Amino acid sequence: MSTTTIVVIIVAVIVVAALLAGLMAAQRRRRLQRRFGPEYDRLVDQRDSRLKAEAELTQRERRVRRLDIRPLTEEARARYAVQWAGLQEEFVDSPADAVSASHMLVAAVMNERGYPTDDRDQVFADLSVDHSSTLEHYRAAEQISERTAAGSASTENLRQAVIHYRALFLELLGEDSDIPDPAAVSGPVSYAVAEDGQPVEIQDDLVSPEEPVGAADEREPVATAAEAPGEAEPDEAAGAEAAADADIPMQRTPRS
């Protein structure tokens, strides 16, 4: 075999290897983009390097595979459904406490599912692997919680925080599972239960996990007092309808 032939073979092998490596890298990139969604782009911008971002996302996948992530039992789902309905009722009288309760309840569900919750940044990283569609909701809720602690969050901010927490909460409970009647676990409760056995407070699509975070702020025009005579005073009617959009009761207004 001549030297020229050997050189041609070596060059051909190198070219084929480079093409295969490029194809594998492209396939991995598409897979990571599909799995992590907006988190992929956010991390690429943050790291200022696509390769570094992809390496970090791959490391996140390896870490989560080592965790003992497990689904909730039917009893646990029903118990958490009742607790969520309770904190939404609490929002009427104490919105800030309801936001704090939402934060703690979501953390409790994460713990029971097997996610460590000690390190906030690590929580975001772990959730991004299997819950990227609701991660931005959780991030927004945590930001509002910080404003709540600083005393700078309005009542509407607090309601939006509960909405954002709920998006992740529903996904952690298991979106394809049927939630049993809460009364079967915790005894009689005052919350309405739909015909399929799911608590009404959990069943409706408050914020779809596929919707962008900003979608929660878009509201239908509220009815005026002339369109709904006798039901409520104008200001209260508008507030009541906005609160009903998220199935979170509006805060009570003291009457003179």
NURODREN-839894 format. One record per residue: residue number from 1; residue in one letter; x, y, z of N, C-alpha, C in turn. Coordinates in pm, 1 decimal, always signed. Atoms other than C-alpha are relative to their C-alpha. Example, Ala and Ser with C-alpha at 12.3 -4.5 7.8 and 13.67 -1.06 7.14 Angstrom:
BEGIN
   n res     n_c1     n_c2     n_c3    ca_c1    ca_c2    ca_c3     c_c1     c_c2     c_c3
   1   A    +89.0   -119.0     +0.0  +1230.0   -450.0   +780.0    +90.0   +120.0     +0.0
   2   S    -82.0   -119.0     -6.0  +1367.0   -106.0   +714.0    -77.0   +109.0    +73.0
***
This chain:
BEGIN
   n res     n_c1     n_c2     n_c3    ca_c1    ca_c2    ca_c3     c_c1     c_c2     c_c3
   1   M    +86.2   -120.3     +0.0     +0.0     +0.0     +0.0    +89.0   +124.1     +0.0
   2   S    -83.3   -117.8    +15.6   +144.2   +330.1   -109.2    -25.0   +101.0   +112.0
   3   T    +11.8   -105.1   -101.4   +203.7   +624.3   +118.1   -120.3    +89.4    -26.7
   4   T   +114.3    -85.8    +36.8    -56.1   +830.7    -71.2   -131.9    -63.5    +42.1
   5   T   +122.9    +71.3    -37.8   -322.8   +565.7    -14.4    -20.8     +3.2   +150.3
   6   I     +8.4     -2.0   -145.9   -244.8   +551.6   +355.3    -45.5   +137.2    +48.2
   7   V    +37.0   -136.6    -38.7   -271.8   +929.3   +383.4   -146.3    +25.0    -29.9
   8   V   +140.6    -19.4    +37.5   -605.6   +929.9   +199.7    -91.7    -70.9    +98.2
   9   I    +81.4    +76.2    -95.4   -742.6   +661.0   +431.7     -5.5    +71.6   +134.5
  10   I     -5.3    -69.4   -128.7   -629.2   +849.1   +741.7    -86.4   +126.2     -3.9
  11   V    +79.7   -122.0    +12.9   -784.0  +1174.1   +616.8   -148.2    -33.3     -2.7
  12   A   +140.6    +40.9     +8.2  -1109.5   +993.2   +534.3    -53.1    -39.2   +137.4
  13   V    +41.3    +40.4   -134.9  -1123.1   +840.8   +882.6    -20.7   +121.7    +88.6
  14   I    +11.6   -121.7    -80.9  -1063.7  +1179.7  +1043.5   -126.7    +77.0    -36.9
  15   V   +118.6    -72.3    +45.0  -1336.8  +1340.8   +832.4   -126.5    -68.2    +48.2
  16   V   +117.3    +75.4    -45.4  -1587.0  +1064.2   +912.5    -17.5    +14.6   +151.0
  17   A     +7.0    -14.4   -145.5  -1501.5  +1085.3  +1282.9    -50.4   +138.7    +37.9
  18   A    +44.8   -137.0    -28.2  -1550.7  +1463.4  +1278.6   -148.0    +15.4    -30.4
  19   L   +141.3     -7.4    +35.3  -1885.1  +1427.1  +1102.1    -86.2    -71.2   +104.1
  20   L    +74.2    +73.8   -102.2  -1999.9  +1166.0  +1352.8     -5.8    +77.6   +131.5
  21   A     -3.4    -78.5   -124.0  -1888.4  +1382.5  +1645.1    -94.0   +119.5    -10.0
  22   G    +90.0   -113.4    +18.7  -2073.6  +1681.3  +1500.1   -145.3    -42.4     +4.1
  23   L   +136.7    +50.8     -0.7  -2387.7  +1473.3  +1445.5    -45.6    -34.1   +141.2
  24   M    +33.5    +35.9   -138.7  -2379.4  +1338.7  +1801.2    -19.7   +125.5    +85.1
  25   A    +13.3   -124.7    -75.7  -2327.8  +1690.4  +1939.8   -131.2    +69.4    -33.3
  26   A   +126.3    -62.7    +40.9  -2623.9  +1820.8  +1738.6   -119.0    -73.7    +59.9
  27   Q   +108.2    +79.6    -58.7  -2844.0  +1534.8  +1858.4    -12.0    +26.2   +149.8
  28   R     +2.4    -27.9   -143.5  -2743.8  +1597.4  +2218.5    -56.6   +138.6    +26.5
  29   R    +49.7   -136.6    -17.0  -2814.3  +1969.2  +2178.1   -151.2     +4.7    -14.8
  30   R   +145.2     +1.8    +20.4  -3163.7  +1906.0  +2041.6    -71.1    -68.4   +115.5
  31   R    +61.1    +71.8   -112.5  -3235.2  +1658.0  +2319.0     -3.7    +88.2   +124.8
  32   L     -5.0    -88.2   -116.5  -3126.2  +1903.6  +2589.4    -96.4   +116.8    -14.9
  33   Q    +92.8   -111.0    +22.9  -3325.7  +2185.5  +2431.1   -144.5    -44.1    +21.8
  34   R   +136.5    +50.6    -19.5  -3639.9  +1969.1  +2426.0    -27.2    -25.5   +147.3
  35   R    +22.4    +37.2   -139.0  -3592.6  +1852.6  +2783.4     -3.1   +120.9    +92.5
  36   F    -13.4   -111.5    -94.5  -3493.3  +2179.5  +2950.6    -73.5   +126.6    -43.7
  37   G    +78.7   -114.5    +45.3  -3686.0  +2427.5  +2735.9    +69.0   +133.4    +27.0
  38   P    -56.6   -133.6    -25.3  -3633.9  +2791.4  +2848.3   +124.2     -3.7    +89.5
  39   E   -116.7     +9.4    -88.2  -3381.4  +2675.2  +3109.5   +128.0    -16.9    -81.2
  40   Y   -116.5    +16.4    +87.2  -3146.2  +2574.6  +2828.4    +51.4   +137.1    -45.4
  41   D    -40.4   -132.4    +48.0  -3144.6  +2926.0  +2680.8    +47.9    +89.1   +113.7
  42   R    -39.3    -82.3   -115.0  -3124.6  +3089.1  +3024.2   +142.0    -33.2    +43.6
  43   L   -132.6    +40.6    -46.0  -2817.6  +2885.1  +3117.3   +107.0    +33.2   -103.0
  44   V    -95.8    -37.3   +103.5  -2648.5  +2944.2  +2782.2    +36.8   +148.3    +14.0
  45   D    -26.5   -143.1    -18.7  -2685.6  +3319.4  +2837.0    +80.4    +25.5   +127.3
  46   Q    -66.3    -20.2   -128.4  -2572.4  +3291.3  +3198.3   +145.7    -43.2     -4.3
  47   R   -137.5    +53.1     +6.3  -2261.5  +3083.7  +3121.6    +78.4    +61.1   -116.0
  48   D    -64.5    -61.4   +116.1  -2191.4  +3273.9  +2797.5    +76.0   -103.2    -82.2
  49   S    -63.9   +106.8    +75.9  -2100.2  +2939.2  +2643.5    -98.5   -115.5    -14.2
  50   R    +92.4   +110.2    +22.8  -2319.7  +2674.3  +2482.9    +57.3   -132.4    +51.9
  51   L    -62.8   +124.0    -43.3  -2071.0  +2398.4  +2556.8     -2.5    -13.7   +152.6
  52   K     +1.9     +4.4   -146.1  -2043.2  +2489.8  +2925.6   -141.0    -24.1    +52.3
  53   A   +138.8    +17.6    -42.1  -2420.6  +2513.2  +2958.0    -45.6   -144.1    -21.8
  54   E    +40.6   +137.1    +29.0  -2473.4  +2175.2  +2792.2    +68.4    -99.5    +92.8
  55   A    -69.8    +87.8    -93.6  -2210.0  +2015.5  +3012.1    -66.5     +5.2   +137.7
  56   E    +65.8    -13.5   -130.2  -2384.3  +2153.0  +3322.5   -137.0    -68.2     +0.5
  57   L   +131.2    +63.9     +7.8  -2727.4  +2035.7  +3207.2    +13.8   -152.8     -0.1
  58   T    -25.1   +144.5     -0.4  -2586.9  +1688.4  +3139.8    +34.6    -47.8   +140.4
  59   Q    -33.4    +33.1   -138.2  -2441.1  +1687.5  +3490.7   -124.3     -0.6    +88.2
  60   R   +125.1     -0.9    -75.9  -2783.2  +1780.1  +3630.5    -77.6   -130.3    -21.6
  61   E    +69.6   +126.0    +29.4  -2932.9  +1478.1  +3454.2    +61.2   -115.7    +77.8
  62   R    -68.1   +108.1    -72.4  -2670.8  +1249.7  +3608.4    -30.6     +5.5   +148.7
  63   R    +28.0    -14.2   -142.7  -2731.4  +1390.8  +3955.5   -141.3    -47.4    +33.4
  64   V   +138.7    +36.3    -28.8  -3109.8  +1349.5  +3937.6    -21.3   -150.1    -15.1
  65   R    +11.2   +145.8    +13.9  -3071.5   +991.9  +3815.2    +46.2    -71.4   +126.2
  66   R    -50.1    +62.1   -123.8  -2882.5   +919.9  +4138.5    -93.7    +23.0   +118.8
  67   L    +94.1    -26.3   -108.3  -3161.3  +1066.2  +4352.3   -111.8   -105.1     -0.7
  68   D   +111.0    +95.0    -10.4  -3442.9   +845.7  +4476.5   -131.7    +73.6    -20.8
  69   I   +123.4    -72.0    +32.6  -3722.5  +1032.3  +4298.5   -112.3   -102.0    -16.5
  70   R   +110.3    +96.5     +0.2  -4054.7   +855.0  +4350.7   -133.2    +73.5     -7.2
  71   P   +133.0    -62.8     +4.3  -4423.0   +926.7  +4286.0    -64.3     -2.0   +137.4
  72   L    +74.8     -1.6   -125.5  -4659.7  +1012.3  +4568.8   -101.4   -114.0     +1.8
  73   T   +107.1    +97.7    -14.1  -4899.6   +755.4  +4702.7   -134.2    +70.2    -18.1
  74   E   +133.1    -58.2    +14.5  -5271.9   +806.5  +4645.6    -42.3    +72.3   +128.6
  75   E    +34.2    -63.4   -127.5  -5311.8   +885.2  +5015.6    +69.0   +134.5    +14.4
  76   A    -74.4   -125.7    -10.3  -5039.1  +1151.3  +5000.7    -57.6   +104.7    -93.5
  77   R    +60.8    -96.1    +92.9  -5195.2  +1311.4  +4692.1   -126.0    +61.5    +58.3
  78   A   +125.2    -49.9    -57.2  -5531.7  +1337.3  +4862.9    +26.6    +92.4   +118.6
  79   R    -31.9    -82.2   -116.8  -5373.8  +1475.7  +5181.8    +49.0   +137.5    -42.0
  80   Y    -52.2   -128.3    +46.3  -5183.3  +1744.7  +4994.8   -108.5    +82.0    -71.2
  81   A   +110.1    -71.9    +65.8  -5494.1  +1832.1  +4789.4    -83.9    +74.4   +103.1
  82   V    +78.1    -63.8   -106.7  -5684.8  +1904.5  +5110.2    +77.2   +117.5    +58.9
  83   Q    -80.6   -108.5    -56.8  -5397.2  +2114.1  +5247.7     +3.5   +119.7    -93.8
  84   W     -2.0   -111.4    +94.2  -5383.0  +2319.1  +4928.3   -133.3    +73.8     +1.2
  85   A   +131.3    -65.0     -5.8  -5756.1  +2385.1  +4937.1    -10.6    +86.4   +125.3
  86   G     +3.7    -75.8   -124.3  -5713.6  +2499.9  +5296.2    +77.5   +129.9     -8.1
  87   L    -79.7   -123.6     +7.2  -5437.9  +2749.0  +5219.2    -63.7   +100.7    -95.0
  88   Q    +70.9    -94.3    +86.2  -5645.3  +2896.4  +4936.4   -111.8    +70.1    +76.6
  89   E    +99.9    -63.0    -85.7  -5921.7  +2957.8  +5188.5    +66.7   +100.8    +94.0
  90   E    -73.1    -88.9    -90.2  -5659.8  +3114.2  +5417.1    +34.8   +132.4    -68.0
  91   F    -36.2   -121.4    +73.4  -5577.2  +3364.3  +5142.1   -100.5   +111.8    +23.9
  92   V   +104.4    -99.9    -20.6  -5908.5  +3541.8  +5213.7    +38.5    +96.3   +112.7
  93   D    -28.3    -81.7   -117.9  -5796.9  +3665.5  +5555.0   +147.5    +35.7    +16.0
  94   S   -142.2    -25.0    -20.6  -5418.7  +3641.7  +5535.9    +79.7    -40.5   -124.0
  95   P    -70.1    +34.8   +124.1  -5264.9  +3652.4  +5185.5   +148.3    -33.5    +20.3
  96   A   -143.1    +25.2    -20.2  -4904.7  +3670.1  +5308.3    +23.4   -136.3    +63.0
  97   D    -13.5   +131.9    -62.6  -4951.6  +3366.0  +5531.7    -29.5   -110.6   -100.4
  98   A    +33.3    +99.9   +101.2  -5108.1  +3179.8  +5239.1   +117.2    -22.8    -95.1
  99   V   -117.9    +14.5    +85.0  -4801.5  +3249.5  +5024.9   +107.7    -80.6    +72.4
 100   S    -97.5    +75.2    -78.7  -4574.8  +3124.5  +5303.3    -39.0   -147.3     +9.5
 101   A    +48.0   +138.1     -7.9  -4791.7  +2814.2  +5338.6    +17.0    -70.8   -134.0
 102   S    -20.0    +58.1   +133.3  -4774.4  +2758.0  +4960.5   +144.8    -43.3    -18.5
 103   H   -142.8    +31.1     +9.5  -4395.4  +2771.3  +4972.7    +32.8   -126.1    +79.3
 104   M    -31.9   +114.5    -85.4  -4377.9  +2523.0  +5259.3    -65.7   -127.7    -50.9
 105   L    +68.6   +119.6    +48.9  -4634.2  +2287.6  +5105.4    +69.0    -55.6   -124.6
 106   V    -73.0    +45.9   +117.9  -4450.6  +2273.1  +4772.2   +131.1    -66.8    +42.3
 107   A   -124.8    +59.5    -50.0  -4126.1  +2205.9  +4963.1    -26.3   -136.5    +62.6
 108   A    +34.3   +127.7    -62.1  -4298.7  +1928.0  +5158.8    -24.5   -107.9   -105.4
 109   V    +25.3    +95.6   +107.8  -4417.1  +1762.1  +4838.1   +132.1    -40.2    -67.0
 110   M   -129.5    +31.4    +59.3  -4067.2  +1788.5  +4689.7    +77.5    -98.0    +88.0
 111   N    -69.1    +89.5    -92.0  -3921.0  +1626.3  +5000.3    -55.5   -141.0     -6.4
 112   E    +61.0   +132.9     +1.1  -4169.1  +1341.1  +4991.9    +25.8    -72.1   -132.2
 113   R    -31.5    +61.2   +129.4  -4095.9  +1285.7  +4623.7   +147.3    -39.6    -10.9
 114   G   -141.0    +37.7     +0.7  -3722.1  +1262.4  +4705.1    +95.6   +108.9    -43.8
 115   Y    -87.2   -111.7    +37.5  -3590.2  +1606.0  +4607.0    +57.3    +66.8   +124.5
 116   P    -57.6    -77.1   -110.3  -3343.4  +1764.6  +4851.7    -42.0   +146.1    -11.8
 117   T    +47.3   -138.6     +2.7  -3458.4  +2113.0  +4950.9    +86.2    +93.4    +84.1
 118   D    -85.3    -80.8    -86.9  -3168.1  +2245.4  +5159.4    +61.4   +119.7    -73.0
 119   D    -69.8   -102.9    +77.8  -2996.2  +2447.3  +4885.1    -93.6    +50.0   -109.2
 120   R    +98.6    -54.6    +94.6  -3221.2  +2680.7  +4687.0    +45.6    -12.3   -144.5
 121   D    -50.0     +9.4   +136.7  -3000.2  +2694.2  +4376.7     -2.1   -143.8    -50.0
 122   Q     +1.5   +140.9    +38.3  -2971.7  +2316.1  +4378.1   -142.5    -48.5    -25.2
 123   V   +140.9    +34.3    +22.8  -3350.5  +2288.1  +4404.8    -40.1    +37.4   -142.1
 124   F    +31.1    -42.9   +136.4  -3386.7  +2490.7  +4083.9    +65.6    -92.7   -102.0
 125   A    -72.5    +86.6    +93.9  -3122.4  +2276.2  +3912.5    -63.8   -138.1     -7.9
 126   D    +60.6   +134.1     -0.2  -3282.8  +1947.3  +4019.0   -136.7     +0.6    -67.7
 127   L   +134.4     -7.3    +59.2  -3633.5  +2055.2  +3921.7     +5.6    +20.2   -151.1
 128   S     -7.9    -29.7   +143.1  -3514.3  +2169.4  +3579.9     +6.0   -125.8    -85.5
 129   V    -16.7   +122.4    +78.0  -3449.4  +1810.1  +3474.6   -134.6    -58.2    -43.0
 130   D   +128.5    +63.0    +30.7  -3806.2  +1677.6  +3494.4   -118.4    +94.9    +10.1
 131   H   +110.2    -94.8    -17.1  -4011.6  +1991.7  +3564.5    +33.3   +136.3    -61.6
 132   S    -40.8   -125.6    +63.1  -3872.9  +2249.2  +3323.7   -120.4    +84.1    -41.5
 133   S   +116.3    -75.1    +47.2  -4224.2  +2345.3  +3206.2    -60.3    +88.8   +107.7
 134   T    +55.2    -81.5   -109.4  -4315.9  +2482.1  +3550.3   +109.5    +65.8    +83.7
 135   L   -109.9    -55.5    -79.2  -3972.0  +2588.9  +3671.5     -7.9   +151.3     +9.3
 136   E     +7.3   -146.3     -2.3  -4022.3  +2953.3  +3572.9   -113.4    +48.1    +90.2
 137   H   +106.1    -33.2    -94.3  -4349.6  +2956.8  +3767.2    +55.5     -1.9   +143.0
 138   Y    -56.9    +12.6   -134.8  -4161.2  +2838.1  +4075.4    +99.9   +112.0    +27.1
 139   R    -97.7   -108.0    -17.2  -3883.8  +3090.3  +4020.0    -71.2   +132.9    +27.1
 140   A    +76.0   -123.0    -20.3  -4140.1  +3371.9  +3993.1    -63.5     +2.8   +138.6
 141   A    +61.5     +6.9   -133.0  -4317.2  +3253.9  +4308.8   +101.8    +28.7   +109.5
 142   E   -103.9    -23.0    -99.7  -3991.3  +3252.7  +4503.7    +41.3   +147.0     +3.5
 143   Q    -34.4   -142.4     +2.9  -3911.2  +3606.4  +4389.1   -105.9    +83.6    +72.6
 144   I   +106.5    -72.8    -68.7  -4250.3  +3728.0  +4510.0     +5.9    -27.5   +150.2
 145   S    -13.5    +32.7   -142.0  -4196.5  +3546.3  +4840.2   +104.5    +88.0    +66.7
 146   E   -103.5    -88.1    -53.8  -3879.0  +3748.1  +4890.5    -54.6   +141.3    +19.3
 147   R    +61.2   -132.0    -12.8  -4074.0  +4068.9  +4826.4   -100.3     +2.5   +114.4
 148   T    +95.4     +9.0   -110.7  -4337.3  +3950.6  +5072.0    +71.6    +14.9   +132.9
 149   A    -77.3     -9.1   -123.5  -4074.6  +3906.3  +5341.9    +50.4   +141.6    +24.6
 150   A    -46.6   -138.4    -12.3  -3953.0  +4258.4  +5268.6   -115.2    +98.1    +15.5
 151   G   +117.3    -85.3    -16.2  -4309.9  +4390.8  +5292.6    -31.8    +84.8   -120.7
 152   S    +21.5    -82.7   +118.9  -4314.0  +4521.3  +4933.9    -92.2    -64.7   -102.6
 153   A    +88.2    +68.7    +93.8  -4562.2  +4279.4  +4774.0   -144.8    +42.7    +22.2
 154   S   +141.5    -35.1     -9.1  -4919.0  +4386.9  +4695.7    -84.2   -126.3    +11.5
 155   T    +89.6   +114.6     -8.6  -5222.2  +4163.5  +4742.5     -5.3    -74.9   -132.7
 156   E     +0.2    +65.7   +131.1  -5226.1  +4097.2  +4367.2   +130.1    -76.9    -21.7
 157   N   -126.1    +73.7     +7.7  -4856.7  +4002.9  +4383.3    -10.2   -131.9    +75.4
 158   L    +12.4   +119.3    -83.3  -4940.0  +3758.1  +4660.3    -88.2   -104.7    -67.9
 159   R    +87.0    +94.3    +69.4  -5222.7  +3605.6  +4458.5    +74.0    -65.8   -115.9
 160   Q    -78.5    +56.0   +108.9  -4989.3  +3562.2  +4162.5   +102.2   -101.0    +51.9
 161   A    -94.6    +95.5    -57.4  -4737.1  +3389.5  +4389.7    -66.8   -134.1    +23.0
 162   V    +72.5   +125.5    -23.0  -4998.7  +3132.2  +4489.5    -28.1    -68.9   -133.0
 163   I    +23.2    +56.5   +133.0  -5085.1  +3084.9  +4121.0   +125.8    -70.7    -49.9
 164   H   -125.6    +58.2    +48.4  -4718.8  +3021.3  +4034.8    +37.8   -124.7    +80.3
 165   Y    -30.6   +118.2    -80.8  -4664.6  +2784.2  +4327.2    -89.5   -116.6    -41.3
 166   R    +95.1   +105.7    +31.2  -4975.8  +2594.4  +4225.1    +36.7    -73.8   -128.8
 167   A    -38.7    +64.6   +125.4  -4843.6  +2527.2  +3873.1    +97.1   -115.0    +25.7
 168   L    -95.4   +106.0    -33.3  -4548.3  +2330.5  +4014.4    -63.6   -103.3    +91.9
 169   F    +65.8    +90.5    -94.5  -4759.2  +2183.8  +4294.9    -80.3   -107.3    -74.1
 170   L    +81.1    +95.5    +75.0  -5000.2  +2021.2  +4047.0    +87.2   -100.4    -73.9
 171   E    -87.6    +90.0    +74.4  -4715.6  +1879.2  +3841.1    +68.7    -99.0    +93.3
 172   L    -63.1    +90.3    -96.3  -4543.3  +1735.0  +4148.3    -97.2   -105.4    +51.1
 173   L    +98.4    +97.3    -44.3  -4866.8  +1570.7  +4257.1    -19.1   -110.7   -103.0
 174   G    +18.9    +98.7   +105.1  -4885.1  +1391.8  +3924.3   -118.5    +38.1    -84.1
 175   E   +107.4    -57.3    +80.4  -5083.9  +1552.7  +3646.4    -89.2   -104.2    -63.5
 176   D    +80.8   +103.1    +65.0  -5205.5  +1220.6  +3502.9    -70.8    -89.7   +100.8
 177   S    +59.6    +86.8   -101.5  -5324.4  +1075.3  +3831.2   -132.6    +55.7    +48.2
 178   D   +128.9    -39.9    -57.5  -5674.1  +1081.6  +3977.9    +18.5    +22.0   +148.8
 179   I     -9.9    -30.0   -142.5  -5688.0  +1247.2  +4319.3   -126.4    -48.6    +68.6
 180   P   +119.4    +52.6    -66.0  -5923.7  +1054.7  +4550.1    -72.5   +108.8    +78.9
 181   D    +77.9    -89.2    -84.9  -6195.2  +1220.3  +4754.7    +77.6    +26.0   +127.3
 182   P    -76.4    -29.4   -121.6  -6011.1  +1403.9  +5034.5    -66.2    -55.6   +125.5
 183   A    +68.2    +50.1   -118.6  -6277.5  +1285.5  +5279.3    +39.9   -142.7    +32.6
 184   A    -38.8   +138.5    -24.0  -6149.9   +930.2  +5233.1   +125.6     -9.2    +83.7
 185   V   -125.4     +0.5    -74.8  -5821.6  +1031.2  +5395.5    -12.1    +78.0   +129.9
 186   S     -2.9    -91.1   -113.8  -5891.3  +1317.2  +5631.4   -135.6    +21.5    +65.9
 187   G   +131.6    -17.9    -57.2  -6258.7  +1274.9  +5718.8    -75.2   +108.7    -71.8
 188   P    +83.1    -98.5    +69.7  -6538.0  +1516.5  +5621.7    +69.0   +135.4    -10.9
 189   V    -54.9   -133.3    +22.6  -6423.6  +1842.6  +5472.2   -106.5    +83.7    -67.8
 190   S   +102.0    -89.9    +51.6  -6612.9  +2146.1  +5355.9    +22.3    +37.1   -145.5
 191   Y    -30.6    -37.3   +136.5  -6457.0  +2166.4  +5008.8    -79.8    -84.7    -97.1
 192   A    +78.8    +72.6    +98.4  -6665.2  +2071.5  +4705.6    +86.4   -100.6    -72.7
 193   V    -70.7   +104.3    +72.3  -6568.3  +1753.4  +4523.3    -73.5    -26.9   -129.2
 194   A    +63.2    +20.6   +129.5  -6632.7  +1700.0  +4152.7    -46.8   -143.8    -14.2
 195   E    +55.4   +133.0    +18.3  -6811.3  +1395.3  +4012.3   +107.3   -105.7    -20.2
 196   D   -106.1    +98.1    +21.9  -6482.5  +1231.2  +3915.0    +85.5    -20.9   +123.7
 197   G    -71.0    +24.1   -124.9  -6362.6  +1248.3  +4274.6   +111.7    +95.5    +28.6
 198   Q   -108.3    -95.0    -22.0  -6114.5  +1533.2  +4235.2    -52.6   +124.8    +69.6
 199   P    +40.7   -125.3    -63.9  -6133.0  +1835.1  +4464.7    -11.6   +110.3   -103.6
 200   V    +21.5   -105.8    +96.9  -6269.9  +2131.3  +4272.2   +116.6    +97.1     -1.7
 201   E   -108.8    -97.9     -8.0  -5985.9  +2354.0  +4395.8   +123.6    -45.8    -76.0
 202   I   -117.9    +52.0    +66.6  -5730.6  +2123.4  +4233.3    -27.0    -21.9   -148.9
 203   Q    +30.6    +50.4   +132.0  -5914.2  +2030.6  +3915.9    +14.7   +102.4   -110.6
 204   D     +5.6    -94.2   +110.2  -5946.4  +2352.1  +3718.0   +139.4    +39.5    -45.3
 205   D   -128.3    -37.0    +57.1  -5667.8  +2472.4  +3489.7    +29.0   +145.6    +29.9
 206   L    -29.3   -137.0    -41.4  -5556.5  +2780.5  +3679.3   +107.3    +61.7    -87.8
 207   V   -108.3    -42.6    +87.5  -5227.4  +2815.6  +3495.6    +53.5   -124.7    -65.6
 208   S    -51.2   +117.5    +68.7  -5131.9  +2562.2  +3232.7   +151.3     -1.9     +7.4
 209   P   -146.4     +6.1     -6.2  -4772.8  +2438.3  +3280.0    +65.3    +38.5   -131.5
 210   E    -59.8    -33.8   +128.2  -4722.1  +2496.9  +2906.7     -3.8   +149.3    -28.8
 211   E    +11.1   -142.2    +24.8  -4822.5  +2863.4  +2926.2   +121.1    +74.5    +55.4
 212   P   -108.2    -80.9    -59.7  -4552.7  +3128.7  +2978.3    -44.8    +59.2   +130.9
 213   V    +31.4    -50.9   -133.2  -4532.2  +3271.2  +3326.1    -89.4   +121.9     -8.1
 214   G    +77.2   -122.3    +11.5  -4676.0  +3602.4  +3209.2   -146.8    -23.2    -27.2
 215   A   +139.0    +25.3    +33.2  -5001.2  +3430.7  +3107.0    -90.9    +15.0   +119.9
 216   A    +82.4     -9.1   -119.8  -5120.6  +3436.3  +3466.1    -49.2   +141.2    +24.2
 217   D    +39.3   -138.9    -22.2  -5142.5  +3815.5  +3452.3   -107.8    +48.1    -96.4
 218   E    +97.6    -41.1    +98.9  -5379.2  +3822.7  +3154.1   -138.2    -38.3    +47.2
 219   R   +133.7    +23.2    -52.9  -5739.0  +3856.1  +3270.9   -104.7    +43.8   -100.6
 220   E   +113.2    -43.5    +79.0  -6073.8  +3873.7  +3092.6    -56.7   +127.7    +60.7
 221   P    +61.1   -122.5    -55.0  -6251.7  +4212.5  +3126.2   -106.6    -36.1   +101.9
 222   V    +94.5    +29.7   -105.5  -6452.2  +4218.8  +3446.7   -132.4    +66.1    -30.5
 223   A   +133.3    -53.4    +24.6  -6828.4  +4278.2  +3443.0    -20.6   +125.7    +82.7
 224   T    +33.0   -121.9    -73.8  -6957.4  +4618.9  +3544.5   -123.1    -25.3    +83.5
 225   A   +115.2    +15.6    -87.1  -7226.1  +4673.6  +3801.9   -127.2     -3.3    -82.6
 226   A   +120.1     -1.8    +82.7  -7475.2  +4744.8  +3522.1    -24.3   -135.2    -63.7
 227   E    +15.3   +131.1    +61.9  -7406.9  +4403.2  +3366.1    -39.6   -104.9   +100.1
 228   A    +34.5    +97.8   -102.7  -7452.4  +4222.0  +3695.6    -62.5    +72.8   +116.0
 229   P    +62.5    -81.7   -105.1  -7700.4  +4428.7  +3898.7    -29.5    -80.0   +123.2
 230   G    +40.8    +56.8   -127.8  -7746.4  +4358.6  +4263.7    +92.5   -103.9    +56.1
 231   E    -84.9   +106.1    -50.9  -7465.9  +4104.9  +4294.4   +104.6    +54.5    +95.1
 232   A   -103.5    -57.7    -87.1  -7199.9  +4331.1  +4446.7    +22.2   +142.9    -42.7
 233   E    -38.7   -135.0    +35.5  -7078.6  +4684.6  +4454.8   +107.4     -6.3   -106.9
 234   P    -91.3     +8.3   +114.7  -6865.2  +4775.9  +4147.7   +140.9    -43.4    +35.3
 235   D   -138.7    +33.8    -34.0  -6523.4  +4758.8  +4317.6     +9.4   -143.7    +47.2
 236   E     -5.3   +136.0    -51.8  -6604.8  +4438.6  +4497.4    -25.9   -100.4   -111.1
 237   A    +29.1    +92.5   +108.7  -6748.4  +4277.4  +4183.1   +123.8    -25.2    -83.9
 238   A   -121.9    +15.6    +79.0  -6428.5  +4343.9  +3988.6   +101.3    -84.7    +73.7
 239   G    -97.7    +77.6    -78.3  -6211.4  +4207.3  +4270.6    -41.2   -144.8    +12.3
 240   A    +47.6   +137.0    -15.4  -6430.0  +3902.4  +4315.5    +21.4    -79.9   -126.6
 241   E    -16.2    +74.2   +124.1  -6419.7  +3809.8  +3947.9   +145.9    -28.8    -29.1
 242   A   -143.2    +24.1    +21.6  -6042.5  +3852.7  +3927.9    +49.0   -112.2    +89.7
 243   A    -41.5   +105.7    -91.3  -5999.7  +3631.0  +4233.0    -52.7   -133.5    -47.0
 244   A    +58.3   +126.1    +44.4  -6230.1  +3368.9  +4084.9    +78.5    -61.5   -113.7
 245   D    -79.0    +53.2   +110.1  -6003.6  +3337.2  +3780.1   +101.0   -101.5    +48.3
 246   A   -102.6    +89.3    -52.0  -5743.2  +3168.4  +3998.1    -55.2    -91.8   +107.0
 247   D    +61.4    +82.1   -103.4  -5991.0  +2995.5  +4230.1    +58.3    +30.1   +136.3
 248   I    -51.8    -43.6   -128.7  -5829.7  +3191.6  +4513.1    -92.8   +107.0    +50.8
 249   P    +96.0    -97.6    -48.4  -6075.9  +3379.8  +4729.1    +59.2   +137.3    +15.5
 250   M    -48.8   -136.0    -18.0  -6049.3  +3756.0  +4734.0     +5.8    +35.1   +147.6
 251   Q    -13.6    -40.3   -138.5  -5942.6  +3925.0  +5051.3   -125.2    +75.5    +44.0
 252   R   +121.2    -65.0    -50.1  -6238.5  +4036.5  +5263.3    +23.1   +148.4    +24.6
 253   T     -6.2   -144.4    -24.3  -6308.6  +4411.2  +5278.3    -93.7    +33.9   +114.9
 254   P    +86.8    -30.6   -114.9  -6439.0  +4528.1  +5616.3   -106.4   +100.1    -38.7
 255   R   +110.9    -92.6    +24.0  -6779.4  +4699.3  +5603.0    -24.0    +87.1   +121.3
 256   S    +26.9    -93.2   -109.5  -6869.0  +5004.3  +5810.2   -139.2    -24.8    +53.9
***
